[in-house]
Amino acid sequence: MDAVVKFTSQSQGKDRLFRATQYACALSVYLLRNNSERKALVAKLKSLETTMSAGRKLFRLGNTANSIEAAKRTMQLSDRVLCLCLTVSNVNRALYFICDNVLWARSVGLIHDIDKERWSLNASRYYFFSLVMNLTRDLYVVVQLMVKRANDKRFKQKMNQHLNESPEVAEVVIPQLDAFFFLLLETLKSHPAIALDTVKNICDLFIPLDRLGIYQQNAGVVGFCGLISSVIGILTLAQPTLRIKP
């Protein structure tokens, strides 16, 4: 119970709970869209989805400063690739939050003379660039871990044993390809933080891709991906050991 109270007391924790609820509603609305007997429920879910989205914008008001501070920290990283990926990602997140804050101010009537569609598209672009850099970081870390694991003597023995125990696979799949996927899966299994972060970023990527019209999907796919990434976000916030560093 103490862990639950601590989690919900954080604005980031509340944002992720609201986000999970928002996308769960979006997915439910899509699944129930053709059910004429559930029209009242669908209307309530749509209203709840809108409320959750508006509430999240309020929670994100201070995130611009957090992203700028994060960018300052990542600029100090000794690894140049990580430094570049994470700094560019944090800068784009800061720009995304600026657009998001402007859109919130317009929604509550503090600002009137702005092009909502233009600011919304800019927010999606910055969000997209941030996710691309995060995925680039994930790929870089995975490759490093795979190289390190491939050079481990005990792992080489394990891989040889795997290939020898599956001769029927070699007849269908190229042995080198089988070895590559075995190495990849073993690496991700032994480093759940990077595995979760990669899945989360891939799921999140569908959201700006859809909004920008680059790769449009139905509302069900977007809702499902948003829900999965939200659940992973809640999990990594509740269990810091599952959060990728830096």
Salt bridges, closest charged atoms under 4 A:
ASP15 OD1 - ARG56 NE 3.08
GLU69 OE2 - LYS72 NZ 3.45
ASP100 OD1 - LYS57 NZ 2.86
ASP100 OD1 - ARG60 NH2 2.74
ASP138 OD1 - ARG137 NE 3.18
ASP178 OD2 - HIS162 NE2 3.45
GLU186 OE1 - ARG149 NH2 3.97
GLU186 OE1 - LYS158 NZ 2.96
GLU186 OE2 - LYS189 NZ 3.50
ASP197 OD2 - ARG137 NH2 3.25
ASP204 OD1 - ARG19 NH2 2.77
ASP204 OD2 - LYS200 NZ 3.17
